[in-house]
Structures are given as C-alpha cells and as structure tokens.
Amino acid sequence: MSKLIKGIILIVTLGLPVSIYLFLQAFGENMYALPVYPETAYVSADCGTVSAGYTVSKLTCDSTNVVVLGDQQTYLFHFPDPSKMDIAGEMNEMRRLVEETKPLDYRLITMSNEEQVDKWDKLAVSQAEIKYWVVTSACADGLEKLMNCQLLLSQFTLKTEGSKSRIVLVDKVGRVRGFYASAEKGEMDRLLVELDVLMQEK
C-alpha cells in the first residue's frame, strides 16, 4: 500500500470524528432539556391560579421578602424534613452535592425550623468552598405556603419513602426546573446530572 493511500486513510480516520463533533456542536439539538414547571396552568384551593409561564421573583413570608431572585443566578432551595430527628444521611448527601459541584455557580439556601437550623448552619460553614450557602429559619412559621404556593411543591410531590426533605431547582430567570428528595442518593444523583445540564443551557 502506497504512502499516499495510507496518508488518506489516516486523515479520514482522524478527521471523521472531529468533523462529526464540530457538526453536532454547530447544528445538534440538546435532547435532554429540563422541563419548566408547571407545564400547564392549574388552579389550587390554597394557592389560586398558577400560569404555565410562572416565574419566581421572590420568596415571601408574612409580607417580608426572604429571598429576592432575578439576579441571573441559579438557586437550589433546600427544605429538610422538620419531623426527622436523624439527619445524618441527608447531611452526607448535601455534603456530596457541594463537593461535586464546586466548579458550578449557584446559590444553595436551606430553610428550616429553629431546631434544625443550627445543625445545617454548621455544615454550611464547614463546606465553605461553595460560594453561597445560606441557612435560615426566617420562614419557619410559613414554610408550607412558601414551598407549596411559591415553589409549587404541592403540585409535584415526589413519591418517596421516609423523609419528606425536598430540593427545588430554580433557573436564572426564576423558572422552576426540578424537584428532588434530598435525603435519597438516587434523587441526588439525578440532581447532580440535571444541575450540570441546566448550567449548560443558553
């Protein structure tokens, strides 16, 4: 076999994968896009009408703005199960979340009651690598309404055993993009994948 033919085969062998990659980068479509909630409008007895284009601009308790969004920042709102005394497993999952997402730019806000806040605050301080992790009990008396009406959890309850701890993923423009059970490894694995996908959205 001549050197010319060998050279052509080598060029084709090396060039074809590169060409396919460049083509997909230019014209390919991401088939793994996260849903935007709610996908259709609905009416709730407790929350009123929620439109399909719903966005979160702020989280409010007793007419006080606890978190104001709209700063082009991705948010994870974490709600530990207030009835669960043993939170070691959930703490391990949250520690893993922080460790595995260090390069990503997002804000993590844990909202709970007075009894749990100290424990979560100590973990947040120990995981100082994350740019922004706030632990607060500011909405302790109004958490149910905040979770269900402002972050839509009542419409998208996860069928999980045991803990009712939840995380809600909100994108840079205030759209709700996902719901996760924060005490369960499989759910947190899903969050890690979907958070990375969301960060790559244009």
N, C-alpha and C positions, 0 to 999 in steps of 0.2 A: 504494500500500500504506500503510495507516494506521500511525501511530506505535506503536499498541498491538501490532499484529501483528509489526512489526519488533522491538519490545521482547521479545515472547515468543520469537521466533526467536533473538535474541541470547542470552537466558537459557538456552534449550535448548542452543545451540551451545557456550556456555561451561560450562554446568553438567553436561552429559553426561559429558565426560572426567573431571571431578572426581569425579562420582558413581561411575563405574566404578573409578577409582583407590581411593577410600575403601572400596568394596565388596571389592575384591581384598585390600586391607590387612587388612580385618576377617575375611574368610572364605576367602581364597585359600590354596592349599597350595603350598609350595615343591617343585616337581617336580625340582629339581636338588640333591638331598641327597647328600652324600658317603657312600660305603659305609663300613661298620665292618668291619675285618678282625680275625680270619678270619670269613668269612660262615658257615662251617660248621666244626665241630670236626675236627681231624686229628691223626694220630699221626706223629711223626718219630723216626727212629732216634737222631738226635743230641739232640733237644730234648724227647722224651717227648710226652705228650698236651697239646694246646692246645685249650681250650674255645672255643665260639663267643662267649662273653661275656668274653673275655680282656681284661684291662687291665694296663697297665704302671704299677707303683707306684714302681719304682726300677731303675736300671741298675747292675749289679754286675759287678765284675771281681775275681777272686781273693778273694771274700768281703768286698770293700770297696765301699761304696756310692759310686759316682762321681756319679750324678745321682739325686736323690730327687724324685719328682713328687708330684702330689696337692695342689698349691698353687693350683689353679684357673687354671693358666697353660697356654697353647698352646705346644707345643715343635716345633721343626724340628731333627732330628738329621742332621747332615751328615757323610758318610763319603767323603772324597776317595779316589780310586784310588791305593793306595800304590805301585803299579808304574809310574805315569805320571810322567815327569820334567817334561814340558812342561805346566804347569797354567795358563798364561795365559788360555786360553779359558774354563776353568771359573771362574777368578777374576773374569773380566768378567761372567759370568752371576751369580755370587754378589754382586758389586758392584751389579748391576742389581736383583737381588732386594731388597737392603737399601734402595736408593734409592727403589724403587717401593712399598715397604711401610712407609715411615716412620710413617704415622699408626696402624698396627696394633700391637697389644700382644701380642708373642710373644717367646719366647726361642730363640735360634739357638745350637746347640752343635756345633762342628766337632771331630770325633775322628779322630786320625790317628797316624802314627808320628813318631818324633823328627825324621826328616829333613824332613818336610813341615810340622811344627808351626810353626816359626819363620816360614815364608813366610805361612801362614794367619793367624798372630797379628798380623803387620804389617798385613795387610789389615783385620783386625777392628779394630785400633786406629785405622786411617785412616778407617774408617766409623763413627765414634763416635756418629753420630746414632741408631743402633739402641740401644734401652735395655739390651739384654743379649745380647752375643755372646761366648761363651767358646770358646777353642781349647785343647784338651788332648790330651796323649799318655798319660794315666793308664791307658788300656786297651790300649796298643799291643800287648801280648802276648796279649790276649784279645778282640780286636775281632771275630773271626769268630763266636765264640759269642754275644757281645753282639748283633751285628747279626742273626744268623740265628735265635737262640732267644728273645731278649728283645724284639726289634723285628720279628721274623717275616719277614725278608728272604728266607730260603731258600725259603719257600713262594710268594713273589710276586716272583720275579726278572723284571726288565724285559728285554725283548728289544731291546737297543740295541747298536749297533755301537761298537767302540772302547772308550772309557773305561767302567770299572765304577763310577764315582763315583755315590753314591746320597744321596738325602734321604728321611727318613721323617717324616711329619706325624703328630703325636700331639695329641689334643684335651685339653680342660681336665680331663676325668675319667680320662685315661690310656688312651683307646682309640686304636688305630692307624687312621688315616683315609686315608693315601695314601702311595705310593711314587713317586719321581721320579729321573730321571737328571740329576744336577746339572751336567753338562758340556754338555748339549744344549739349545739355545734353545727348541725346541718343548715340551720337557718342563718347562722353567722357566716358559714362558708358561702352561702348564696349572697349575702350582703357584700362580702369582700369582692366577689365577682361583679356584682351589679354596680357597686360604687365605682369600681375601675371603669366599667363601661360608660357610666354617666359622666365621668371626668373627661372621657374622650369625645363626648358629643360636641358638635359645633353649634 
